[in-house]
Amino acid sequence: MEEILVSGFAELGLTPPEGAVGKLREWYAFLTERNAVMDLTAIEGEENTARAHFLDCCALLRYAGFEGASLIDVGSGAGFPGLPLKIMSPSTRVTLLDSQRKRVDFTLESIARLGLEGIESLCMRAEEAPIELRERYDIGVSRAVARLNLLLELCLPFVRSGGVFLAMKGADCSAEAEEAGRAAAMLGGRIRAVERYTIPGTGTEHSVVIVDKLSPTPPQYPRRWARMLKKPLL
């Protein structure tokens, strides 16, 4: 795994800080142990995890200034992409947010095992988050499986004006991004770009939708999840 990560980071133009590769290796072992009984991820094995989880998530480091920034990972699941980003950028202050207690418990234990500081894991639905988290973060990220217009309504309220939201998507998401342009504007944002990248060693292309936060999100957003699904912002 170490060789895959070192060469993969080099291909992405990233330099891991001292000890980061070892921490990812340690976390992989813990993830594998718990995944056998908790069903945390469908991606298994050293190479698949190194490429499809760790390298894929850390590709985000190329698209925003993470050093010293505050970040929220909405729908973090087992900790992707927030935990790998924290390991690769120790000065980033990270909040993991997920609605399933078993996943939050796993990430909390992972944080303790890895000895990470400046990172928290909260169990709540994004649309029910307290006002203290609103407009608080420099960077929002999400790898959640939802259409972009829904993700924007869930995630942009957390990001401060002048900040950025990075949505991880599949290779061909241009139509989805175009569809979400008006929603972004309604929520105080603007879609700046859709950047494609290849996961090192796989030939698999993914995209990052980069959304600038221009002004505070109106207080009526986000709405309840059922309302979002029934009448998405278009």
Secondary structure as GFF3:
##gff-version 3
##sequence-region A 1 234
A	DSSP	alpha_helix	2	12	.	.	.	ID=ss1
A	DSSP	alpha_helix	20	38	.	.	.	ID=ss2
A	DSSP	alpha_helix	46	48	.	.	.	ID=ss3
A	DSSP	pi_helix	49	55	.	.	.	ID=ss4
A	DSSP	alpha_helix	56	58	.	.	.	ID=ss5
A	DSSP	three_ten_helix	59	62	.	.	.	ID=ss6
A	DSSP	beta_strand	70	74	.	.	.	ID=ss7
A	DSSP	alpha_helix	82	88	.	.	.	ID=ss8
A	DSSP	beta_strand	93	98	.	.	.	ID=ss9
A	DSSP	alpha_helix	101	114	.	.	.	ID=ss10
A	DSSP	beta_strand	119	123	.	.	.	ID=ss11
A	DSSP	three_ten_helix	126	128	.	.	.	ID=ss12
A	DSSP	three_ten_helix	131	133	.	.	.	ID=ss13
A	DSSP	beta_strand	137	142	.	.	.	ID=ss14
A	DSSP	alpha_helix	148	155	.	.	.	ID=ss15
A	DSSP	three_ten_helix	156	158	.	.	.	ID=ss16
A	DSSP	beta_strand	159	170	.	.	.	ID=ss17
A	DSSP	alpha_helix	174	179	.	.	.	ID=ss18
A	DSSP	alpha_helix	181	186	.	.	.	ID=ss19
A	DSSP	beta_strand	189	198	.	.	.	ID=ss20
A	DSSP	beta_strand	205	213	.	.	.	ID=ss21
A	DSSP	alpha_helix	225	230	.	.	.	ID=ss22
###
